[in-house]
Amino acid sequence: MGKEHQKLQNRDQKARDVPFHTASEAEVMAVLGTTDRGLTSAEASARLERYGPNDISQVRKRPIILQFLEHFRNFLVIILLFAAVISAFTGGIISAAIIIVIVFISVTIDFFQEYKAGQAAELLRKKIVTNATVLRDGTVQELPIFDLVPGDIISLSAGDIVPADARVIGGRDLYVNQSALTGEPYPVEKNPAVVDPAQSLTEAENYIFLGTSVVSGTATAVVTKTGLATEFGSVAKSLVARPPETEFERGLRHFSYLMTQVVFSLVVFVFFVNALFKHDILNSLLFSVALAVGMVPELLPMILSLNLSKGAIAMSEKGAIVKHPASIQNFGSMDVLCTDKTGTLTENQIALVRHLDTEGNDSETVLNYSYINSVFGTGLKSPLDDAVLRFRHLDISDYAKIDEIPFDFVRKRVSVVAARKGGAIIISKGAPEEILRICTAEERGGAIHALDAGALARIQKIYEDQSTQGFRTLAVCYRDLTTTQTAFTVDDEKEMVLVGLITFIDPPKESARESVQLLARSGIDLKILTGDNELVTRKTCELIGVPVKGVLTGAEIENLDTEGLARVVDGTTIFSRMTPVQKNRVMNALRKNGHVVGFMGDGINDAPSIREADVGISVANAVDIAKESADIILLKNDLRILHDGVIEGRKTVGNTMKYILMNTSSNFGNMFSVAGASLFLPFLPMLPIQILLNNLLYSVSQVAIPTDNVDPSYTDSPKRWDIRFIKDFTILFGPLSSIFDFITFFILLYIFEANSALFQTSWFVESICTQTLIVFVIRTRLVPFYKSRPSRLLILCAGAITAAGCLLPYTILGSFFGFVQPPLAFFGVLVCLVIGYTLLVELAKIWFYRKYSSYVDRKNPAVG
């Protein structure tokens, strides 16, 4: 058994070292330990065990426990847990337990939502299983591509996806499209011949790659590498690294830093003042820790999780699976969407538009010859042939096929020979420049004319006019035959008569114009990144109403450095003839310019860009690695679903910011009041346990914020985190609440002559009422209740917590927290204070937004 294991190890080492494209066929077969009869089932099973499944999508799978623990890798969560530990060590066991439970619940909600979305995506992936034709046990079998192993002999034909990296050992007229790997837009010819050792692997004519597609011909190949060992596997491996920080994560991190600075500065100041001048060190420490806990928005992770879960559910109902819930927030911030043209803006189903004679008029003769060519052509069937056949059914019963000369990418044309009454005819259809190369005459006005310079200029003008309109154009020609031969070759494509041109277009989706208008009205700039030419793409944009600001080709991008590209990307709408690497460069240049970028793709080559974007988007029929890399998977390739996602994202950002602005300004105001009062009062203005209870009740009242209505005006434009805005808001509205706190202090001390217990109780009640009810003013830029209605659940929660805060001192539980019963007259004063505070905040809000309106419009902060 040891010798067999060593033998396998030696073979694996040889397989890693051997240059398969430069070795002879016999050497390749020997190294891989296979024969022309393929592997046996037993050998294949052993190799599958050793090499693993031929699957590059299983890149980032981790044990469930690690996936769960990863959600604790959040700066705000770490702050909360740190505060809980300090609170526990200083005797605040209950408050520590409350914080830990809240953190655990929010992390669990977040994990469960992401895990459930991942499972849904996995089910989608399993629904589409691709098979490969494999020679096993000397017989041809159809097996899932996941079961392929090095040494398997596979068969390929036109239309097949290459299931693994393989060395071609036999083939005929084999052309492979490997643009996903190399960016080369045209298929390349492959054959079994040994290549020059100096030639790179990707240029080797005898080597084919996983994920590329067979355009024409047939082939037999031996699998050399599978899974992550393939060339595309190396792309997949690059996806294992931690993805770049998104806009939402960056904003949350900056907010956490802000809270850390504010909390640390205030707490240290209060601790030293109290410890040095007023109270003993232990009480000062407990008081300072309570301040710290009170300042931290401990429900933010839960509010975020509830917001994101609500958004994910709404998205799923509209046809999208949200794999990573945080991407919904990024949706709300997205201001640039990069997408391909084909299949997203267009139907990806080419349609025949015109059939023109050599004078530019519609001609039934041109259509008839095109139809015969498409019907009798049995080689590579292109979408253009399908479009001809769909255009109209023609009766060609008078024609019978004799032979055909298949399409290839050198001639760029296909010819068929058909018998008809009175003789036979050869009809060719293909690229205009190649068709004109074999023509010596034209058919015009029912007569044959020499194809002179004037005729060529006229036909070239028609061709250019059609191209300018965005149409793909083919030329059609024929020659009458008098010969009785039955076999024809390329040499017979000569002295042809040009009959005309046929033009095609990939029609825009019916929903495309509406989708584009919705995105534009939402402040999202659409960028088209396509491998197609600029004329066709420009025509598509014209048909669906996309204003084209500028066009850049892949060749032009190659001549630009990073700085140069960053200067021109904002003013460009169409990026044509793009390679995968160039697409990624454009997207990163947009991000460098400060944009929040979404990228929509469905190919293997799109995976790195999908992962690099702030919002990675794929579709249900995309390749596995693209879906694996995506944040959101659309069940239907429709930009309207994207627009719905953007709106949900902005609602989520809006409700999240309501909580942040409410919590930071209110907590800052309260803690500012507490810190100020502690400097001149002979007792603590509020006991540590009362501060924690106040904070808990207030936080509970905010749990309903995720259900709140968001003003339609808020969702009109992208919304982003803006720390300066949050800071300015807090600095204004925090001290504003402290003004009424100090008024309350004055009334309690000099009118009610309150002792420490009555003071602490009354201020607790006033604090709960003012900071809880003020949510209805701060939650909107508009007049509350009149122009902007809160959700019923928010009203109920705020009302219930306000009532609880007022009644608590009159209950048995109140004495546990050190409360006494305030006189009824205090509640009359409280009503006046709440009304006055509400009016002042409303006036301040009007002034604040008026002053900052230009700043808001310029920076697009997450407030509106």
Secondary structure, 3 states (H helix, E strand, C coil): CHHHHHHHHHHHHHHHHCCCCCCCHHHHHHHHCCCCCCECHHHHHHHHHHHCCCCCCCCCCCCHHHHHHHHHCCHHHHHHHHHHHHHHHCCCHHHHHHHHHHHHHHHHHHHHHHHHHHHHHHHHHHHCCCEEEEEECCEEEEEEHHHCCCCCEEEEECCCECCCEEEEEEEEEEEEECHHHHCCCCCEEECCCCCCCCCCHHHCCCEECCCCEEEEEEEEEEEEECHHHCHHHHHHHCCCCCCCCCHHHHHHHHHHHHHHHHHHHHHHHHHHHHHHHHCCHHHHHHHHHHHHHHHCCCCHHHHHHHHHHHHHHHHHHCCEEECCCHHHHHHHHCCEEEECCCCCCECCCCEEEEEECCCCCECHHHHHHHHHHHHHCCCCCCHHHHHHHHHCCCCCCCCEEEEEEEEECCCCEEEEEEEECCEEEEEEEECHHHHHHCEEEEEECCEEEECCHHHHHHHHHHHHHHHHCCCEEEEEEEEEECCCCCCCCHHHCCCEEEEEEEEEECCECCCHHHHHHHHHHCCCEEEEECCCCHHHHHHHHHHHCCCCCCEEEHHHHHCCCHHHHHHHHHHCCEEECCCHHHHHHHHHHHHHCCCCEEEECCCHHHHHHHHHCCEEEEECCCCHHHHHHCCEEECCCCHHHHHHHHHHHHHHHHHHHHHHHHHHHHHHHHHHHHHHHHHHCCCCCCCHHHHHHHHHHHHHHCCCHHHCCCCHHHHHCCCECCHHHHHHHHHHHHHHHHHHHHHHHHHHHHCCCCCHHHHHHHHHHHHHHHHHHCHHHHCCCCCECCCECCCHHHHHHHHHHHHHHHHHHHCHHHHHCCCCCCCHHHHHHHHHHHHHHHHHHHHHHHHHHHHHHHHHHHHCECCC
